[in-house]
């Protein structure tokens, strides 16, 4: 009898994990860098407006593997970086680059507005579109992979 209960429980948990992975993949398909906006009140600051992104933050660390996989994607890398930063905010600590969570921007009238937010540099062009350079996304992905490996080894 115990054997059947153990088999049932293992099957149930395996199906639950598979279902959650499918849900995470579906949510990641719904996120886009276009869901990051620049708020202009007293100061300029980036803000995520994404129900799928909010759900991924709520799911938390189980979504990490799939989010890291899209960090180099020019259409999803910025929002994936922000979601990971929200999920791992407490653990980042000593591994984070200087001013990791502090939004900063630089203005040059001859080039797009540059933002440094959650450790990633990205830009706002004249059409209010947000983008990041591919090499910056790749460097950021490498940073996350190394940081998560160190955190998992502790």
Secondary structure, 3 states (H helix, E strand, C coil): CHHHHHHHHHHHHHHHHHHHHHHHHHHHHHCCHHHEEEEECCCEEEEECCHHHHHHHHHHHHHHHHHHHCCCCCCCHHHHHHHHHHHCHHHHHHHCCCCCCCCEEECCCCCCEEEEECCEEEEECCCCCEECCHHHHHHHHHHHHHHHHHHHHC
